[in-house]
Amino acid sequence: MDKRATIKDVAEAAGVGIATVSRVLSGGSASPQTRERVLAVAAQLDYRPSAVGRNLRQRRTGGLGLLVPDLTDTFFGQLAEGALAYARSAGEPVVLGSTGDDPEQESEMIGMLLEQSVDRVVAVPSGDAETWQPALRAGMTVVFADRLPVEGADPAGEGPDRDLMLLDGLPPARPSRPLDVPAVLADDRSGIRTAVRYLRGLGHRRIAYLGGPGHDRRAEAFREAVGAPADEELIVFATGSRDSAYAAASGLFQSRPDLSAVVAGGNVLGEAAVLAARELDLRVPRDVSLVMYDDVPWAELCSPPLTVIAQPGRDIGYRAAELVLRTGARRPRTVVLPTELIVRGSCGPYPGRPGAGVRA
């Protein structure tokens, strides 16, 4: 008996990505040429995705999909542990995937979950709303955790799909529509505001923010907290890798010797800030004060221990799995969990660094 064709087989034969195949087969955006090519290949391979859609709409198949950007990140590990704990108590198997904070890879994993008839998913999203439309159209129940899909991203990503869409005459980017999907989030706004107020109380005025993927809400909260007009040179973003985080932190310290405090938007970024400060012979907190978003075990082991904005990572995962697995006739609402500023030894009073500019 021949092996049944998969969505990956269709993508390879059509010369597009799995994300494009998912969009075409679920009625999403694609150029006429791309749509015709994908549908022709799907027919030739006798690929029948509609069975999956009917299966998901008509009955629960059981199981939970869990997608996170990086399992080596302590926070995402805590989130995953919380989701696994609830799934275990509910007797549900879990399909766990790491997206690498790559929207294209996330799209591929969504397609594979659809192939496996996994009908409920908890995800820390990396892509935009368009990335998740195929899953929602197929009847998948989704709850986002920690963050929401980015707005206005290129639905074809930065890979071959994007090039094909450009060749087909489609615009490379357009605003994505917000998704009506519940989420479990930490109160980023309150956490960032509390941290900035604390640093302001110590006399700091030139405060920087070091962000990463999915930190749009935190960056906006930072801008609100420091007040208009925000110094955009003090708001720096890295990609998801540790090398990128270190380069961003090091570049920030070297390009702005007048800054006296940094709010790092996550534990990988906080680690990078500590390492970069050490390499540049900047003393914490005498030369630069540091607040890190996320309370992870190593934060207390630093010298000095780091002041942190603690968010309940395990609770976020647990509540997200609870919402997605207990969804009934009533659609769950988004849940916002509190954060807490834990003051340790990494923040000191201004003035900080030798040679810093005149206090604003």
N, C-alpha and C positions, 0 to 999 in steps of 0.2 A: 504494500500500500504506500502510495506516494505521500511524502510529508506535506502537510498543509502549509500554504504560503503564509508568511508573516508580514507585518507592516514594514519590517526591515528589508525583506526581500523586494517589496514594491519600491521602497525608497532607492535601493541600490540599482534596480533595473531602470528606474525613471531618471536616475542621475540627480536626485534631490535628497534633502534631508528628511528624517522621520517627521520632524515638525511640519514640513510642507505637506506630506502625505496626510497627516492627522487633520490639518486645516481643510484640505480639499475634500476628504471623505466625510467630514462633519459639516460641510457647507460653509467653511470659513473663507477668508480672503486668499485669492490667488489670481494670477493673470489667466486669461482664457487659454493661452498656449500651455502653461504649466498644468492647469486643470485637465485639459484634454490629454496631455501626456500621462499624467498620473492615473486617470480613469482608464485609459487604454491599457496601461501596464497591469492595473488591478484586474481588469477583465481577462487579460491574457493569462495571468497567473491564477485566475479563479480565486482571487482574494475576496472574502465576504465579511467585511467588518460590521455590517448591519446586525449580524447575529449577536455580536458583543453588545451593541447598543440595546437591542431588544432584551437581552439577558439582564443587563443592568437595570433597565426600566421596569421589568416585570417582577423581579425577585432579588432578594439579597443573596449574594453568593458567599458572603463571609470573608473575613480577612481585612486587614488594614495595611494600606501603603503608608510609609513614613519616609519623606524626603527631606534631607537636611544638607546644608552646603558643605560641611566638613566635620567628620566624626572625630578628628584629632583636636578640634577646638573644644576646650573644656565645657564651655557653655552649651554648645550643641550636643555634646555628650550627655550633659545633665538633662537637657530637653528630651533627648531620645530615651533616656532611662525612665523619665516620667511617663512618656507615651507607652513604652513597653510594659511598665508596671500596670497601667490601667488595662491594656489589651490582654495581659496575662490574667488579670482578675476577671475579665469578661470572657475568657476562653477563646479569644480570637488570635489566629496566627498573624504575623507581621512580615511584610516584605519591606526591607530596609534598603534605602539607596542614598548615596552621597553624590550631589550634583556638581560639586566643585565650584559653586556659585556661577555656573555657566548656563545661560538660558537655553542654548541649543541642547546641551546634555540633559537639562531638565525636561525639555520637550520629548526627547527620546525615551526618557524613563516614564513619562506620562503615557506615551504610546505603548510601551511594554506592559504597564499596569493594565491598560485597557485590553491588551492581548490576553492577559492572565485572568481577566474578569474580576480584578480587584475593584470593588465598587465604593470604597471609602478611603479617603486619603487625608493625612495630616502633613502639611508641607510648610517649610520655611522657604518662601518663593524667591527665585532668582530672576525669572523672566517677568514680562508684563502681562496684562490681562489677556491679550491675544494668545499667549502661550497656554493659558488654562481653558480657553473656550472649547476646544475639542473634548476635553474631559467632562465639562459641564453639559455640553450638548448630548453626550452619550449617556447622561444620567448619573454620573459619578457624584457622590457627596464629598465636598471638600471643606476643610477648616484650615485656615492659615494660622501659623504660630510665629510669634516674635516679630514679624513684619508683614507688610502688604506688598502685592506686586508693584513694581516700579511703574511710573506713569510716563507715557510718551516714548516708550522704547521701540526700537525697530523690531517688528514682529518676526522678521527673518533672521535676526541676530547678526553676527559678523562673519558667518561662514559662507559656504557655497550657496545656500538658499538666498542670501542677500544679493549676491552677484547675479543669480538667475532672475530675481525679481527686477533688478535694475535693467538687465538685458530685455526682459519682457515688457519694459515700459512702466513698471509700477514705481511709485515713490518709495525711497528707502526707509522712511520713517513717517509715522503719523501718531497723533495722540490716541491712546487706548482708552476704551470706555471703562469706567470703574466697574468692578464686579460686585454683585450682590451676594457676597460670600462672608460668613461669619469668621471671626478671628479671635485668638487669645493673645493679648499683647501686654507688655509691661507699660507702665505710665512713664514713657520716655520724657514727656514734657515736664512733668513734675520733678523727675530725677535730675535732668539737666539744669533746670531752673534752680533747684536747691544747691547743686554743686557750684554754679556760677555765683549765686548769692553768698555762699560760704567763702569763695575766693575773693569776692569783692569786699567782704567783711574783713579780710586779712590785708586789704589795701591794694590788691592786684587790679590793674586796669587793662593791660595788654595781655589778654587771655586768648589762647589759641585752641582750636578744635581739630582733632585728628580723627577722620572718619574712614569708613570702609563701605563695601557693598551693602545695600539695604538700609543705610543710615540716614536716609533723607529726612525722616521725621525727627531724628535726633539733631541733625544739622539745623533744621528750621527752628527747633526748640532753642538751640544755642543762639541763633541770630536774634530770636525774640528776647532771650535772657540778657544778652549784652546790650541790646537796644540799637536802634537805628542812628546813624548808618553803621552797619557792621563792617569791620575791616576784613574784606574777602581774602586778603593775603594771609590772614591768620586762620583760614578755614581750608584745610588740606585733606584730600582724599587719596586713599591707596586702593589697590585691588585686593582680592582675597588672600594673596600669598604673603608669607612672612617676609620675604625679600622686599616686596613692594612696600609693606608697612614700615620696614626699617629705613628704606630709601626716603619715604615720605617724612618720617620723623626726623631723620638726619638733615634732610633738606630744609625742613621747617626751622630747626634750631640754627642752622648756619645762615639762612637767608634773613631771619628776623632775630638778631641778637638782642633786640629791645623787649621781646616777650618775657614774661616772668612766670607764667603758669600755662599748663596744658590740660585740657580735658580730652582723654583718649576714649573713643566711642566704643571700644570693645577690648577684650582681654588680649587678643593678638596685637592690637595697636598699642595697648599699655605696655606689653612686653617689649615691643619695638622701641617705644619711647624711653624705657629704662635703659635698654642696651645702647641706643644712640647717645643718650646723655652721658653714659659711662665712657663711651668711645671718645666723646668730645670734651671729657674732663669737666662736665657740668655736675655740680653737686645738688642732690635732691635732699631737702628742699631749699638749701641755702641759695643756690643759683636759679633753680626753677622748681616750682611746685607742680605736683602731678596728681590728678584725679582720674581714676579709670572706671569706665562702665563695665560692670561684671565683678562679682566677688568670687574669685577662684582660690583654691588652696594655697598656691604659691604667692599670692598677694601679701599674705601675712609673713612669709618667709623672706621677703625682700628686706634690704637694709637701706633706708628705713622701710617699715611696712607701709603698704600703699593704702591711701584713702580711696574708697570705692563707692560707686553707686550700685548697690546690690539689687539684682532682679531675681525673681524666683524661677529659675530655669526649669527645675524639675516640675514645679507646679504648672508652668505654662504647658509643658508637654502632656502632663496628666490631664489637665482640664481640656486641652484640645482633643485628645483621644476620647475623653468622656463625651464631649459634644458631638463628635462625628459618629460615634458608635451608638449613642442614645437618641439620635435624631429620629423624631417621629413625625406626626402630622404638623406639629408646631416647629417652625424653623428657629433654631437657637440664635440668640443675640450675641454680638461681639462682647467679649469679656476683657476688661482692663484691670490688671493686677498691680498693686502698689510697689513702689521701689523705696529704697532706704539709703540715705547717705551714712556710711560708716567711716568715722573720722579716725585716722591712724597717724602715721608720722611723716607722710610724704608732702605735706603742705605746711608752709611757713609764712610769716609775715613779709610783706614788701617793705624795703627794697630787697631784690633778690640778686640778680647777676651783676658782677662788676662790669662797669661800662654800659649799663642799661641807660636808655634815654630818660629824659625828664618825665617824671610821673604825670600821667594825663589827669 
